[in-house]
């Protein structure tokens, strides 16, 4: 998954393309990007390994506007590398693995790992159950996160297991990476968490566990929880065992179990939203003023046609939202049925759209005026202004 060979293949492909374009004096207004850099979206099932953005002469040749001999030469060159390319549109050309299923699977895992890492952000991944499902399935990958992302992931795991959490700053935190708050019969329980993303060859010693115990004592917390990707020396285990459950030790297997619970909880919570009563509540509620939930957003596609998309925000987290596609109602027709104005249908027809296939996630985006947009599936949604939207189905 974390394979330098795959990265070397991509760099070699870049070098072949760049050298050929320079030899033909075509490397102008060109650049390479990854799929996630260009679209800020999760990878496709068949992963695109590289994008070439070429808005100048090279792009026109690859489009086939002229220079067929050069285009054929370029295509043969790319075929020789084990990849092939396609015209994505808009001056973008995508490169894919050519027929090697094993290599394709390796790249799928590689880019999925990068996507998972991108989602590990503070207060962000509450709608992305695959983050936690991944670390349940591959607990050894915890070590491949950097130490700060390990802390952020743990914070999300605990939050999605029902705790109130306070993530530390990551620097000068006084030996406490996360504070957990829960309630039981005696009232609020405070747990101080120390996380160490260490290799198996660097076990946790007695001194580290004693240091956490001292912080628990100093802050008068209820308990301390030490979590590591490594292991504990016997002396550290014996010390924790003598603390009458005041100090608990956890490792990657424990994080794997917590991750499974977190993923299941997100799936369960999302499933509760795909119910008619909840949809009616969002449509009828006038009190949801401090949240995006219940708000309708709109996007327009324009490729020789004008197509509208309307979506309803089902749930909001800090960095993302859960959306549902809405049906449309035509208000007026211009000439024939191919042109006119339409609005989202929030009546009975919307209930037919209430299924998993019509529910998806979007990231929050802000422009330089701090205006909010939602981005998903390469569509940019803005808050619907309540006015009928023009459509044109003529191509």
KOLTISE-27142 format. One line per field, with one value per residue (C-alpha): x, y, z; residue number from 1. Coordinates in nm, 2 decimals. Each point is the difference from the previous one (the first is absolute). Example, Ala and Ser with C-alpha at 12.3 -4.5 7.8 and 13.67 -1.06 7.14 Angstrom:
BEGIN
x: [1.23, 0.14]
y: [-0.45, 0.34]
z: [0.78, -0.07]
num: [1, 2]
This chain:
BEGIN
x: [0.00, 0.28, 0.20, 0.29, -0.01, -0.34, 0.12, 0.31, -0.22, -0.20, 0.32, 0.14, -0.33, 0.03, 0.36, -0.10, -0.28, 0.20, 0.31, -0.21, -0.19, 0.32, 0.16, -0.30, 0.00, -0.35, 0.06, -0.18, -0.30, 0.03, 0.02, -0.05, -0.25, -0.14, -0.37, -0.05, 0.20, -0.21, -0.35, 0.04, -0.20, 0.04, 0.16, -0.19, -0.05, 0.25, 0.25, 0.14, 0.37, 0.08, -0.16, 0.16, -0.15, 0.09, -0.18, 0.24, 0.12, 0.07, -0.36, -0.13, 0.21, -0.12, -0.35, 0.05, -0.05, 0.31, 0.34, -0.13, 0.35, 0.11, -0.31, 0.06, 0.37, -0.11, -0.25, 0.26, 0.24, -0.25, -0.10, 0.37, -0.01, -0.29, -0.25, -0.26, -0.15, -0.35, -0.13, -0.19, -0.10, 0.08, 0.37, 0.04, 0.14, -0.02, 0.25, -0.10, 0.15, -0.02, -0.14, 0.22, -0.26, 0.25, 0.16, -0.34, -0.09, 0.33, -0.08, -0.35, 0.13, 0.27, -0.24, -0.27, 0.27, 0.08, -0.37, -0.04, 0.30, -0.16, -0.32, 0.18, -0.06, -0.13, -0.38, -0.03, -0.04, -0.33, -0.18, 0.28, -0.04, 0.26, 0.27, -0.07, -0.09, 0.35, 0.18, -0.22, 0.11, 0.36, 0.11, 0.37, -0.07, -0.04, 0.38, 0.01, -0.19, 0.22, -0.02, -0.24, -0.24, 0.01, -0.13, -0.26, -0.12, -0.04, -0.19, -0.25, -0.02, -0.09, -0.25, -0.17, -0.02, -0.21, 0.27, 0.03, 0.36, 0.26, 0.29, 0.33, 0.21, 0.26, 0.28, 0.07, -0.31, 0.12, 0.00, -0.37, -0.09, -0.38, -0.25, -0.30, -0.32, -0.28, -0.27, -0.08, -0.19, 0.25, -0.01, 0.25, 0.30, 0.32, 0.26, 0.34, 0.14, 0.37, 0.06, 0.34, 0.03, 0.31, 0.15, -0.02, 0.37, -0.05, -0.21, -0.16, 0.20, -0.09, 0.10, -0.25, -0.29, 0.10, 0.01, -0.37, -0.09, 0.16, -0.20, -0.33, 0.09, 0.09, -0.32, -0.22, -0.14, -0.18, 0.23, 0.28, 0.01, 0.33, -0.03, 0.29, 0.06, 0.29, -0.01, 0.07, 0.29, -0.09, 0.09, -0.25, -0.27, 0.06, -0.01, -0.33, -0.15, 0.08, -0.20, -0.34, -0.12, 0.10, 0.25, -0.10, 0.23, -0.11, 0.17, -0.09, -0.24, -0.21, 0.00, -0.12, -0.29, -0.09, 0.02, -0.25, -0.24, 0.05, -0.07, -0.31, -0.13, 0.04, -0.18, -0.28, -0.04, 0.00, -0.26, -0.23, 0.00, -0.14, -0.35, -0.32, -0.06, 0.34, -0.04, -0.34, 0.16, 0.26, -0.25, -0.24, 0.24, 0.05, 0.23, 0.32, 0.17, 0.34, 0.07, 0.00, -0.23, -0.32, 0.15, -0.02, 0.30, 0.02, 0.25, -0.01, 0.17, 0.07, 0.14, -0.20, -0.30, -0.12, -0.08, -0.10, 0.07, -0.17, 0.11, -0.12, 0.25, -0.09, 0.29, 0.28, 0.34, 0.28, 0.16, -0.26, -0.37, -0.23, -0.22, -0.30, -0.10, -0.34, -0.24, -0.10, -0.33, -0.04, -0.16, 0.00, 0.09, 0.16, -0.13, 0.02, 0.09, 0.37, 0.04, -0.16, 0.03, 0.00, 0.02, 0.07, -0.30, -0.03, -0.34, -0.09, 0.23, 0.30, -0.08, 0.07, 0.36, 0.06, 0.23, 0.38, 0.06, -0.11, 0.19, 0.36, 0.26, 0.15, 0.29, -0.05, 0.19, 0.04, 0.09, 0.21, -0.32, -0.06, -0.31, -0.08, -0.02, -0.03, 0.22, -0.07, 0.02, 0.17, -0.31, 0.00, -0.32, -0.10, -0.29, -0.32, -0.15, -0.36, -0.04, -0.10, 0.31, 0.03, 0.05, 0.08, 0.00, 0.10, 0.35]
y: [0.00, 0.24, -0.10, 0.21, -0.20, 0.14, 0.35, -0.06, -0.12, 0.32, 0.21, -0.20, 0.06, 0.37, 0.00, -0.18, 0.25, 0.31, -0.11, -0.07, 0.32, 0.20, -0.16, 0.10, 0.35, -0.06, 0.03, 0.33, 0.07, -0.36, -0.15, -0.34, -0.06, -0.29, -0.08, 0.12, 0.32, 0.09, -0.12, -0.02, -0.31, -0.37, -0.22, -0.19, -0.38, -0.02, 0.25, 0.28, 0.01, 0.34, 0.31, 0.22, 0.35, 0.13, 0.31, 0.10, -0.16, -0.34, -0.02, 0.09, -0.28, -0.26, 0.11, -0.08, 0.35, -0.04, -0.18, -0.35, -0.14, 0.15, -0.12, -0.36, 0.02, 0.12, -0.28, -0.26, 0.15, -0.03, -0.35, -0.10, 0.11, -0.23, 0.28, 0.15, 0.35, 0.15, 0.34, 0.11, 0.34, 0.35, -0.04, -0.30, -0.34, -0.29, -0.30, -0.35, -0.34, -0.20, -0.35, -0.11, -0.09, -0.06, 0.34, 0.16, -0.15, 0.13, 0.35, -0.02, -0.08, 0.26, 0.29, -0.12, 0.02, 0.36, 0.08, -0.15, 0.21, 0.32, -0.07, -0.02, 0.36, 0.14, -0.02, -0.10, -0.38, -0.04, -0.09, -0.22, -0.34, -0.15, 0.18, -0.20, -0.32, 0.02, 0.01, -0.28, -0.21, 0.11, 0.10, -0.01, 0.30, 0.21, 0.01, 0.15, 0.31, 0.28, 0.05, 0.30, -0.18, -0.30, 0.23, 0.15, -0.34, -0.11, 0.32, -0.09, -0.36, 0.10, 0.27, -0.26, -0.23, 0.24, 0.20, 0.37, 0.07, 0.28, -0.05, 0.15, 0.24, -0.26, 0.21, 0.08, -0.19, -0.10, -0.37, -0.01, -0.04, -0.04, 0.05, -0.22, 0.09, -0.25, -0.06, -0.29, -0.04, 0.21, 0.29, 0.12, -0.22, 0.16, -0.21, 0.14, -0.17, -0.02, -0.13, -0.12, -0.11, -0.21, -0.30, -0.34, 0.02, 0.29, -0.13, 0.22, -0.01, 0.05, 0.37, 0.10, -0.17, 0.15, 0.34, -0.04, -0.12, 0.31, 0.23, -0.18, 0.05, 0.37, 0.08, -0.21, -0.19, -0.32, -0.21, 0.00, -0.19, -0.07, -0.10, -0.11, -0.17, -0.17, -0.23, 0.03, -0.13, -0.24, 0.26, 0.25, -0.26, -0.09, 0.36, 0.06, -0.32, 0.14, 0.32, -0.16, 0.08, 0.37, -0.05, -0.20, -0.11, -0.05, -0.09, -0.03, -0.29, 0.21, 0.29, -0.24, -0.11, 0.36, 0.09, -0.27, 0.14, 0.35, -0.11, -0.19, 0.30, 0.23, -0.24, -0.04, 0.37, 0.06, -0.27, 0.17, 0.31, -0.20, -0.01, 0.18, 0.15, 0.16, 0.14, 0.15, 0.15, 0.18, 0.13, 0.12, 0.13, 0.38, 0.00, -0.14, 0.34, -0.09, -0.30, -0.09, -0.29, 0.04, 0.25, -0.05, 0.05, 0.03, -0.08, 0.06, -0.22, 0.17, -0.20, 0.14, -0.06, 0.15, -0.27, 0.08, -0.21, 0.07, -0.17, 0.01, 0.01, -0.30, 0.04, 0.24, -0.05, 0.25, -0.08, -0.18, -0.06, -0.29, 0.09, -0.15, 0.06, 0.16, -0.04, 0.30, 0.16, 0.20, 0.34, 0.14, -0.11, 0.21, -0.10, -0.37, -0.24, 0.03, 0.34, 0.17, 0.05, -0.25, -0.02, -0.29, -0.21, -0.03, -0.18, -0.36, -0.06, 0.07, -0.31, -0.22, 0.15, -0.10, -0.29, -0.08, 0.05, 0.36, 0.09, 0.11, 0.22, 0.33, 0.21, 0.35, 0.26, 0.38, 0.26, 0.31, 0.18, -0.27, -0.12, -0.37, -0.25, -0.38, -0.22, -0.36, -0.22, 0.30, 0.22, 0.33, 0.07, 0.34, 0.08, 0.02, 0.35, -0.13, 0.12, -0.22, -0.12, 0.01, -0.33, -0.08, -0.36, 0.09, -0.10]
z: [0.00, 0.09, -0.30, -0.12, -0.32, -0.09, 0.06, -0.21, -0.28, 0.01, 0.00, -0.29, -0.20, 0.08, -0.13, -0.32, -0.07, 0.09, -0.20, -0.31, 0.02, 0.05, -0.31, -0.20, 0.15, 0.14, 0.38, 0.05, 0.22, 0.13, 0.34, 0.17, 0.29, 0.18, 0.00, 0.35, -0.06, -0.31, 0.11, 0.38, -0.01, 0.08, -0.26, -0.26, 0.02, -0.29, 0.13, -0.21, 0.07, -0.15, -0.15, -0.27, -0.02, -0.34, -0.12, -0.27, -0.32, 0.15, 0.11, -0.34, -0.16, 0.26, -0.07, -0.36, -0.14, -0.21, 0.00, -0.03, -0.04, 0.32, 0.18, -0.13, 0.11, 0.35, 0.03, -0.10, 0.25, 0.28, -0.09, 0.03, 0.37, 0.09, 0.03, -0.24, -0.01, -0.05, -0.08, 0.31, -0.14, 0.10, -0.09, 0.24, -0.11, 0.24, 0.01, 0.10, 0.05, -0.33, 0.06, 0.30, 0.26, 0.28, -0.06, -0.02, 0.34, 0.14, -0.11, 0.12, 0.35, -0.03, -0.08, 0.24, 0.27, -0.10, 0.01, 0.35, 0.12, -0.15, 0.19, 0.34, 0.10, 0.33, 0.02, -0.36, -0.05, 0.19, -0.33, -0.15, 0.15, -0.24, 0.20, 0.31, -0.20, -0.16, 0.33, 0.14, -0.29, -0.02, 0.36, -0.10, -0.22, 0.31, 0.01, -0.35, 0.12, 0.13, 0.38, -0.02, -0.24, 0.24, 0.28, -0.23, -0.11, 0.36, 0.08, -0.28, 0.11, 0.36, -0.12, -0.22, 0.29, 0.20, 0.20, 0.02, -0.09, 0.02, -0.23, 0.12, -0.20, -0.09, 0.16, 0.36, 0.11, 0.34, -0.08, -0.09, -0.37, 0.04, 0.28, 0.00, 0.19, 0.06, 0.26, 0.23, 0.33, 0.19, -0.25, -0.25, -0.06, -0.13, -0.18, -0.10, -0.31, -0.09, -0.36, -0.13, -0.36, 0.04, -0.19, 0.15, 0.06, 0.23, 0.29, 0.27, 0.32, 0.36, 0.01, -0.27, 0.18, 0.33, -0.16, -0.11, 0.35, 0.15, -0.23, 0.09, 0.36, -0.05, -0.19, 0.23, -0.30, 0.03, -0.21, -0.26, -0.33, -0.17, -0.37, -0.22, -0.34, 0.17, 0.31, 0.38, 0.19, 0.29, 0.26, -0.15, 0.00, 0.36, 0.10, -0.18, 0.16, 0.35, -0.07, 0.06, -0.35, 0.04, -0.29, -0.30, -0.28, -0.36, -0.33, -0.37, 0.05, 0.24, -0.25, -0.26, 0.21, 0.08, -0.37, -0.08, 0.25, -0.13, -0.36, 0.10, 0.20, -0.30, -0.23, 0.25, 0.05, -0.38, -0.04, 0.25, -0.23, -0.30, 0.15, -0.11, 0.35, 0.00, -0.35, 0.10, 0.31, -0.21, -0.25, 0.26, 0.27, 0.00, 0.30, -0.15, -0.04, 0.14, -0.22, -0.37, 0.07, -0.19, -0.24, -0.38, -0.22, -0.38, -0.27, -0.38, -0.26, -0.33, -0.29, -0.28, 0.22, 0.33, 0.26, 0.36, 0.31, 0.33, 0.32, 0.36, 0.29, 0.23, 0.25, 0.06, 0.15, 0.03, -0.33, -0.20, -0.05, -0.09, -0.30, -0.17, -0.36, -0.05, -0.29, -0.21, -0.09, -0.32, 0.06, -0.35, -0.35, -0.27, -0.34, 0.04, 0.29, -0.06, 0.16, 0.30, 0.38, 0.28, 0.38, 0.24, 0.10, 0.37, 0.00, -0.02, -0.30, 0.22, 0.21, -0.30, -0.01, 0.36, -0.05, 0.04, -0.38, 0.02, 0.32, -0.03, 0.18, -0.09, 0.13, 0.12, -0.21, 0.05, -0.26, 0.06, 0.12, 0.26, -0.18, 0.05, -0.28, 0.01, -0.23, -0.09, -0.31, -0.18, 0.05, 0.19, 0.19, 0.13, 0.23, -0.20, 0.00, -0.03, -0.36, -0.30, -0.19, -0.38, -0.18, -0.36, -0.12, -0.36, -0.10]
num: [1, 2, 3, 4, 5, 6, 7, 8, 9, 10, 11, 12, 13, 14, 15, 16, 17, 18, 19, 20, 21, 22, 23, 24, 25, 26, 27, 28, 29, 30, 31, 32, 33, 34, 35, 36, 37, 38, 39, 40, 41, 42, 43, 44, 45, 46, 47, 48, 49, 50, 51, 52, 53, 54, 55, 56, 57, 58, 59, 60, 61, 62, 63, 64, 65, 66, 67, 68, 69, 70, 71, 72, 73, 74, 75, 76, 77, 78, 79, 80, 81, 82, 83, 84, 85, 86, 87, 88, 89, 90, 91, 92, 93, 94, 95, 96, 97, 98, 99, 100, 101, 102, 103, 104, 105, 106, 107, 108, 109, 110, 111, 112, 113, 114, 115, 116, 117, 118, 119, 120, 121, 122, 123, 124, 125, 126, 127, 128, 129, 130, 131, 132, 133, 134, 135, 136, 137, 138, 139, 140, 141, 142, 143, 144, 145, 146, 147, 148, 149, 150, 151, 152, 153, 154, 155, 156, 157, 158, 159, 160, 161, 162, 163, 164, 165, 166, 167, 168, 169, 170, 171, 172, 173, 174, 175, 176, 177, 178, 179, 180, 181, 182, 183, 184, 185, 186, 187, 188, 189, 190, 191, 192, 193, 194, 195, 196, 197, 198, 199, 200, 201, 202, 203, 204, 205, 206, 207, 208, 209, 210, 211, 212, 213, 214, 215, 216, 217, 218, 219, 220, 221, 222, 223, 224, 225, 226, 227, 228, 229, 230, 231, 232, 233, 234, 235, 236, 237, 238, 239, 240, 241, 242, 243, 244, 245, 246, 247, 248, 249, 250, 251, 252, 253, 254, 255, 256, 257, 258, 259, 260, 261, 262, 263, 264, 265, 266, 267, 268, 269, 270, 271, 272, 273, 274, 275, 276, 277, 278, 279, 280, 281, 282, 283, 284, 285, 286, 287, 288, 289, 290, 291, 292, 293, 294, 295, 296, 297, 298, 299, 300, 301, 302, 303, 304, 305, 306, 307, 308, 309, 310, 311, 312, 313, 314, 315, 316, 317, 318, 319, 320, 321, 322, 323, 324, 325, 326, 327, 328, 329, 330, 331, 332, 333, 334, 335, 336, 337, 338, 339, 340, 341, 342, 343, 344, 345, 346, 347, 348, 349, 350, 351, 352, 353, 354, 355, 356, 357, 358, 359, 360, 361, 362, 363, 364, 365, 366, 367, 368, 369, 370, 371, 372, 373, 374, 375, 376, 377, 378, 379, 380, 381, 382, 383, 384, 385, 386, 387, 388, 389, 390, 391, 392, 393, 394, 395]
